[in-house]
Structure formats: structure tokens, C-alpha cells
Amino acid sequence: MGGKKKLNLKQMERMQDKKDEQDKEKKKEKAGAPKERKPSAIISPDARSEKTLSELKKMHVLTPYSVATRFNIRISSAKDFLEQLQENGAIQLVSGSHNIKIYKVD
């Protein structure tokens, strides 16, 4: 009965070419300047350093993610660093679960 007519090969090629050109234009618009990614450090900062503690005091809430982004270290290193600070008594655990722990500076 009714329905859409089947396109021949030449018509399908033209439609695909148009679609490819539109996709390239969209990618050029979105691309912009590529961001440079710096590799994260593995070694955590010194837990006894005054400079490090003053940086932490500026932060309202201490989470592994916020510490990792501030000091440019890996999240696993940030977790270890926060646990070390808690053992030293520099920070205090506010809340936590098995996924994330939230600390505050004393």
C-alpha cells in the first residue's frame, strides 16, 4: 500500500555525504582549544607541614576529591593523607560511609 519510497543508491550516498559534512561542522564548533591534562602525583604532601595545614584550613569541608584537586594528587593518596591527618589529630571526622568520608579542620 502506502509508505515511504525506497531510495536508490545514489540518493542514499548524497544523504550520507550531507550528514557527514554537518557532523564535521558540529565537531569543529565544539572542539575549541584542547585542555592540557597534567598527570596526578602519587606522593601525598607532608602531613606535618604548616603550609599544607594552612591550605586545609581555608577549605570548609575536606573530602578526598577536594583534597586531590587542591594538591593535584590521586584520590587514593588523598584518602591516605586524610586518614594520616586524622591520626595526628589535625582534622576530625564529621561523617562517613564506606564510599566517602567528610572531615573538618579542628
Residue pairs with C-beta under 8 A, 6 or more apart in sequence:
7 15
38 72
40 68
40 72
40 73
40 74
41 71
41 72
41 73
41 74
41 77
42 73
42 74
42 77
43 73
43 77
44 71
44 73
44 77
44 78
44 80
44 81
44 84
45 52
45 71
45 73
45 81
46 52
47 81
47 84
47 85
47 88
47 90
48 88
52 71
53 90
53 105
55 70
55 71
56 62
56 67
56 85
56 90
56 91
56 105
57 105
59 66
59 67
59 70
59 105
61 94
61 102
61 103
61 104
62 82
62 91
62 102
62 103
62 104
62 105
63 100
63 101
63 102
63 103
64 75
64 78
64 79
64 82
64 100
64 101
65 75
65 78
67 73
67 78
67 81
67 82
68 74
68 75
68 77
68 78
71 78
71 81
73 81
79 101
82 91
82 101
82 103
85 91
85 103
86 92
86 93
86 103
89 106
90 105
90 106
91 103
91 104
91 105
91 106
92 103
92 104
92 105
92 106
93 101
93 102
93 103
94 102
94 103
94 104
95 101
95 102
96 102
